[in-house]
Amino acid sequence: MGLSLRLVPPPIRLNDLPSPRWDHVFRLSDDTGLLEHARNAIARREHGYCVDDVSRGLLVASREPRPGPDLVRLAERYLAFLTHAQGADGGFRNRLSYDRRWLDEPSLGDWWGRAMWGLGTAAARGPSAWIRREAANAFRQGVACRSAWPRAMAFAGLGAAEVLRADPHDRAAADLLGDAATAIGTPGPDPEWIWPEPELTYANPALPEVIISAGDLLGDEGLLTDGLRMLTWLCRMQENDGHLSTVPVGGWRPGVPRHRYDQQPIEAAATADACATAAAVTGDDGWDAPLFQAIAWFFGDNDTGTVMSDSETGGCYDGLKANGPNVNQGAESTLALVSTLQHARTLASRSATRPSGGLA
């Protein structure tokens, strides 16, 4: 139904895309942290804060190569939030109400993994020396933990990979990365469904990304091959008529017709992350095409031809539905846009150095 209504967007050129904008991230941030939800572009204070999104904020801010003073202060605030959320055993609380009351106890759900990912990235790439030191302290406090949930382990493993890229001799980070790859598993023999799980749910690209990282950083060619095979299969599954069509809320499973909606911006951003990692590890510019599809998804090259970014606010719409976007602009979606535009900037720079001009 939705596909028959697809609008054909104008051609998207890499060099015409905007630079990453932080306007809406600042709009959703206060002196405590990053507010989770918005109605349109107005922060909904009643929903408070969550470690999931603050971790994403720290991660994306730490990836910015030349952050201004305001963004450095934002990274400091996010880091302080995470260290306050961490328990003595290394786990994390997730939800803080607007009146600064924690609503849960430290544990090892997805938010632990995302916190470790954000902390590992800040430890390796944070915008100041003291941020890197304090993020490393918090990372070390949680690095001995292990979650029963494969995606939590995958997120934590990606943080461990960042630490290992900065310090290849960090044994604790190497152990966490290896355990994350083990928790995810390996591709199966059925070429129609090689995924190591019975269905595709959420944050799927993070699974092959962490296996690719483990294969590369731990010197395991078999793991690297497995991760690349998984990501190739997933990109093929998510391609529809030449554009990215991400696994939506509700997931996909073998033998069941694939529905297309509600697609989430975080899934397109995760696809961009994984393809960028695959390109960096292998040096194969064949990964630029699915990376560009993930970027173009935000600018109308998707199942309904809908531009998902708001050029006025700098925010991103929360979901792609059959009849267009969910126009609320929450933290998760906006950070997904900023993160993907960081990859677009890197890809444009890399493409410009090629004789043919690449995708630019």
TORDO-882835 format. One record per residue (C-alpha): x, y, z. Coordinates in steps of 0.02 Angstrom, whole numbers, padded with zeros to 5 digits, always signed. Example, Ala and Ser with C-alpha at 12.3 -4.5 7.8 and 13.67 -1.06 7.14 Angstrom:
// TORDO-882835
+00615-00225+00390 +00684-00053+00357 
END
This chain:
// TORDO-882835
+00000+00000+00000 +00134+00125+00054 +00252+00082-00089 +00123+00127-00222 +00116+00303-00149 +00303+00331-00153 +00358+00501-00212 +00517+00504-00314 +00639+00627-00233 +00755+00734-00337 +00930+00663-00358 +01028+00675-00196 +01208+00732-00212 +01329+00704-00070 +01407+00876-00087 +01237+00960-00075 +01196+00886+00096 +01204+00999+00250 +01339+00991+00382 +01292+00911+00548 +01186+01034+00647 +01171+01036+00837 +01029+01163+00853 +00896+01040+00907 +01014+00940+01018 +01046+01101+01114 +00858+01136+01117 +00828+00968+01201 +00973+00987+01324 +00974+01075+01492 +01091+01085+01642 +01048+00904+01689 +01057+00808+01526 +00961+00774+01366 +00771+00767+01369 +00709+00611+01283 +00548+00663+01193 +00476+00811+01098 +00306+00860+01030 +00350+00931+00861 +00513+01019+00912 +00461+01066+01091 +00543+00963+01229 +00423+00861+01335 +00491+00884+01509 +00364+00764+01585 +00455+00617+01505 +00623+00662+01583 +00791+00592+01533 +00863+00421+01493 +01040+00352+01492 +01007+00278+01318 +00994+00450+01238 +01125+00539+01345 +01247+00401+01297 +01207+00430+01114 +01234+00616+01141 +01405+00589+01218 +01453+00468+01079 +01404+00584+00936 +01483+00737+01020 +01644+00639+01043 +01647+00597+00858 +01646+00781+00809 +01824+00822+00752 +01823+01009+00791 +01692+01042+00925 +01659+01219+00979 +01657+01271+01163 +01468+01249+01178 +01478+01070+01115 +01622+01031+01232 +01516+01092+01378 +01374+00983+01317 +01489+00831+01315 +01543+00873+01493 +01361+00878+01548 +01320+00712+01466 +01472+00631+01544 +01423+00695+01717 +01249+00623+01692 +01320+00451+01650 +01440+00447+01796 +01295+00493+01910 +01190+00352+01833 +01324+00219+01859 +01314+00102+02008 +01461+00040+02108 +01453-00129+02020 +01469-00049+01847 +01286-00059+01797 +01180+00093+01753 +01012+00164+01798 +00916+00218+01643 +00775+00338+01684 +00782+00503+01777 +00625+00607+01802 +00624+00793+01765 +00631+00826+01953 +00793+00727+01961 +00731+00565+02040 +00798+00400+01975 +00655+00285+01928 +00755+00122+01923 +00907+00035+01996 +01075+00000+01910 +01066-00149+01793 +01138-00219+01631 +01004-00188+01500 +01032-00102+01333 +01066+00062+01424 +01220-00015+01506 +01284-00063+01334 +01247+00108+01261 +01328+00194+01409 +01484+00089+01383 +01481+00132+01198 +01469+00318+01235 +01602+00309+01371 +01721+00207+01263 +01703+00332+01121 +01730+00479+01240 +01881+00392+01317 +01958+00371+01145 +01901+00529+01056 +01830+00649+01185 +01854+00835+01155 +01969+00867+01304 +02099+00769+01402 +02002+00771+01564 +01843+00711+01477 +01943+00567+01403 +02015+00524+01574 +01849+00530+01666 +01760+00431+01529 +01898+00300+01539 +01873+00289+01728 +01687+00255+01707 +01719+00133+01564 +01840+00035+01674 +01708+00028+01811 +01589-00061+01694 +01708-00161+01584 +01703-00319+01691 +01512-00329+01679 +01426-00445+01557 +01244-00432+01505 +01130-00577+01462 +01062-00475+01316 +01156-00489+01149 +01117-00310+01095 +01177-00239+01260 +01338-00337+01234 +01349-00274+01054 +01336-00092+01108 +01464-00118+01246 +01576-00208+01123 +01574-00058+01007 +01633+00049+01153 +01770-00077+01187 +01821-00068+01003 +01842+00121+01019 +01954+00097+01171 +02057-00035+01080 +02083+00076+00929 +02157+00206+01046 +02255+00078+01151 +02280-00092+01067 +02353-00162+01229 +02196-00138+01335 +02164-00318+01388 +01998-00285+01477 +01927-00198+01323 +01987-00341+01212 +01902-00468+01326 +01738-00371+01321 +01745-00356+01132 +01778-00542+01113 +01637-00587+01231 +01520-00471+01136 +01558-00561+00973 +01527-00729+01059 +01361-00669+01129 +01301-00622+00955 +01347-00786+00872 +01394-00827+00694 +01296-00833+00531 +01200-00991+00491 +01216-01102+00336 +01047-01057+00255 +01086-00924+00123 +00907-00862+00134 +00922-00827+00321 +01101-00821+00383 +01058-00709+00531 +01107-00789+00699 +00936-00748+00770 +00763-00810+00718 +00706-00634+00673 +00770-00461+00634 +00717-00344+00773 +00805-00179+00814 +00982-00110+00804 +01021-00253+00686 +01173-00172+00601 +01263-00159+00769 +01280-00348+00774 +01387-00370+00617 +01477-00207+00657 +01542-00275+00822 +01591-00440+00741 +01685-00346+00604 +01772-00242+00737 +01816-00396+00839 +01886-00484+00686 +01991-00333+00642 +02053-00283+00815 +02076-00459+00885 +02159-00525+00728 +02026-00655+00691 +02001-00672+00502 +01857-00793+00527 +01761-00669+00632 +01795-00530+00508 +01729-00637+00365 +01574-00682+00467 +01537-00501+00509 +01557-00442+00329 +01446-00584+00270 +01311-00538+00396 +01316-00353+00350 +01311-00391+00163 +01157-00500+00190 +01072-00369+00299 +01104-00229+00173 +01029-00339+00038 +00877-00374+00149 +00854-00189+00182 +00868-00133+00001 +00703-00100-00086 +00696-00036-00264 +00870+00039-00249 +00847+00129-00084 +00862+00087+00100 +00707+00016+00183 +00754-00019+00363 +00684-00158+00471 +00533-00072+00551 +00456-00083+00723 +00389-00260+00739 +00534-00335+00642 +00548-00463+00504 +00552-00652+00515 +00572-00788+00383 +00415-00847+00294 +00315-00691+00340 +00283-00548+00217 +00388-00397+00263 +00293-00244+00320 +00383-00078+00294 +00322+00038+00432 +00356+00110+00563 +00539+00138+00511 +00651+00225+00639 +00793+00347+00601 +00905+00257+00725 +00902+00104+00610 +00964+00205+00461 +01100+00280+00571 +01153+00107+00632 +01166+00051+00450 +01277+00200+00413 +01386+00160+00564 +01410-00021+00514 +01447+00017+00331 +01571+00153+00380 +01660+00030+00494 +01664-00103+00357 +01737+00024+00236 +01870+00080+00361 +01921-00097+00407 +01926-00169+00231 +01973-00017+00127 +01838-00075+00006 +01745+00073-00068 +01604-00046-00115 +01534-00007+00058 +01510+00174+00007 +01352+00131-00090 +01251+00059+00057 +01324+00197+00168 +01258+00326+00046 +01088+00240+00044 +01080+00261+00233 +01123+00445+00217 +00999+00473+00076 +00859+00390+00178 +00851+00548+00284 +00832+00660+00131 +00689+00574+00042 +00763+00419-00040 +00652+00302+00061 +00490+00205+00041 +00377+00358+00036 +00494+00490-00034 +00484+00585+00131 +00621+00703+00189 +00648+00657+00372 +00754+00807+00424 +00680+00975+00473 +00788+01110+00395 +00710+01242+00507 +00745+01161+00676 +00892+01048+00636 +00792+00903+00707 +00738+00737+00634 +00564+00662+00629 +00536+00514+00744 +00473+00384+00621 +00428+00349+00440 +00248+00291+00422 +00151+00239+00268 +00075+00412+00252 +00231+00512+00295 +00329+00557+00450 +00290+00557+00634 +00332+00742+00651 +00391+00736+00832 +00578+00768+00845 +00649+00672+00992 +00829+00654+01048 +00860+00480+00976 +00804+00529+00801 +00894+00695+00798 +01057+00616+00855 +01033+00484+00719 +01028+00623+00590 +01180+00713+00662 +01279+00550+00669 +01236+00506+00490 +01282+00679+00428 +01451+00656+00512 +01474+00503+00402 +01414+00602+00251 +01547+00734+00283 +01683+00601+00295 +01620+00512+00140 +01615+00674+00041 +01795+00712+00090 +01850+00536+00042 +01755+00539-00123 +01832+00706-00170 +02006+00628-00170 +01959+00497-00300 +01993+00531-00483 +01812+00497-00531 +01740+00603-00389 +01650+00450-00319 +01476+00484-00251 +01502+00672-00239 
END
